[in-house]
């Protein structure tokens, strides 16, 4: 091993101090960024809770639609055979309203599905990146 002289040691120490100062600047900047990310994560949590509420609402809409479909089916079975032209027109009009509601629910469902799949995939990747070695389920189902 080469013997160190005082000039080399002082030079090494100056270099180490410069690096330490740069590292402290990095850490300070990262701490500020951590605070910002923590705020973003709180926003993500709030948005996720809103998404949960949207899922609950969508579920209620689907169940209500199912109940209306069942009533409509019953009306068709009971009224169509004995009803006249006005009854048939009314059942057809009811059917068109149900179809329109179904199409609205379908559009909402597709939006919720895309958003859910995108967000869960991104969160899964974030978890893998921030938690090395974590067992992260690749699929939720």
C-alpha positions in Angstrom: 0.0 0.0 0.0 1.3 3.4 -0.9 2.0 5.8 2.0 -0.2 8.9 2.1 1.2 12.3 2.5 -0.5 15.3 4.1 -1.2 17.0 0.8 -3.0 13.9 -0.6 -5.0 13.4 2.6 -6.1 17.0 2.7 -7.1 16.8 -1.0 -9.1 13.6 -0.3 -10.8 15.4 2.6 -11.7 18.4 0.5 -13.1 16.1 -2.2 -15.1 14.2 0.4 -16.5 17.5 1.9 -17.6 18.6 -1.6 -19.3 15.3 -2.1 -20.9 15.5 1.3 -22.2 19.0 0.6 -23.6 17.8 -2.8 -25.2 14.8 -1.1 -26.8 17.0 1.6 -28.2 19.2 -1.2 -29.6 16.0 -2.9 -31.1 14.8 0.4 -32.7 18.2 1.1 -34.2 18.2 -2.4 -35.4 14.7 -2.0 -37.0 15.5 1.3 -38.9 18.3 -0.3 -39.9 15.9 -3.1 -41.0 13.3 -0.5 -43.3 15.8 1.0 -44.8 16.5 -2.4 -45.2 12.8 -3.1 -46.8 12.3 0.3 -49.3 15.0 -0.7 -49.9 13.2 -4.1 -50.4 9.9 -2.3 -53.1 11.5 -0.1 -54.8 12.8 -3.3 -54.5 9.3 -4.8 -56.1 7.8 -1.6 -58.9 10.4 -1.8 -59.5 9.6 -5.5 -59.4 5.9 -4.8 -62.1 6.4 -2.1 -64.2 8.3 -4.7 -63.7 5.5 -7.2 -65.0 3.1 -4.5 -68.1 5.2 -4.1 -68.5 5.2 -7.9 -68.3 1.4 -7.9 -71.0 1.2 -5.2 -73.2 3.6 -7.1 -72.7 1.7 -10.3 -73.5 -1.5 -8.5 -76.8 0.0 -7.3 -77.6 1.2 -10.8 -77.0 -2.4 -12.2 -79.2 -4.0 -9.5 -82.0 -1.5 -10.1 -81.7 -2.2 -13.8 -82.0 -5.9 -13.1 -85.1 -5.3 -11.0 -86.7 -3.2 -13.8 -85.8 -5.9 -16.4 -87.5 -8.6 -14.2 -90.6 -6.4 -13.9 -90.5 -5.8 -17.7 -90.2 -9.5 -18.4 -93.1 -10.3 -16.1 -95.2 -7.6 -17.8 -94.4 -9.1 -21.2 -95.3 -12.6 -20.1 -98.6 -11.4 -18.5 -99.7 -8.6 -20.7 -98.5 -9.3 -24.2 -100.8 -12.3 -24.9 -103.9 -10.5 -23.7 -103.1 -6.9 -24.5 -104.0 -5.0 -27.5 -102.1 -2.5 -29.7 -101.7 0.1 -26.9 -100.4 -2.5 -24.5 -97.9 -3.6 -27.0 -96.8 0.0 -27.8 -96.4 0.6 -24.0 -94.3 -2.5 -23.5 -92.2 -1.6 -26.5 -91.7 2.0 -25.2 -90.7 0.6 -21.8 -88.3 -1.8 -23.5 -86.6 1.1 -25.3 -86.2 3.0 -22.1 -84.6 0.0 -20.5 -82.3 -0.4 -23.5 -81.2 3.2 -23.3 -80.5 2.8 -19.5 -78.6 -0.3 -20.3 -76.4 1.5 -22.9 -75.7 4.3 -20.4 -74.7 1.7 -17.7 -72.5 0.0 -20.3 -70.7 3.2 -21.1 -70.1 3.9 -17.4 -69.0 0.3 -16.9 -66.4 0.5 -19.6 -65.0 3.8 -18.2 -64.8 2.3 -14.7 -63.2 -0.8 -16.1 -60.5 1.0 -18.0 -59.7 3.3 -15.2 -59.6 0.5 -12.6 -57.3 -1.7 -14.8 -55.0 1.2 -15.5 -54.7 2.4 -11.9 -54.3 -1.0 -10.4 -51.6 -1.9 -12.9 -49.7 1.4 -12.1 -50.1 0.9 -8.4 -48.8 -2.7 -8.7 -45.7 -1.4 -10.5 -45.2 1.3 -8.0 -45.4 -1.2 -5.2 -42.9 -3.4 -6.9 -40.5 -0.5 -7.3 -40.8 0.9 -3.8 -40.9 -2.4 -2.0 -38.1 -4.6 -3.3 -38.7 -8.3 -2.7 -42.4 -7.8 -2.0 -44.8 -10.4 -3.2 -47.0 -8.4 -5.5 -50.0 -10.2 -6.9 -50.0 -9.9 -10.7 -53.7 -10.3 -11.1 -56.4 -9.4 -8.7 -58.8 -12.2 -9.6 
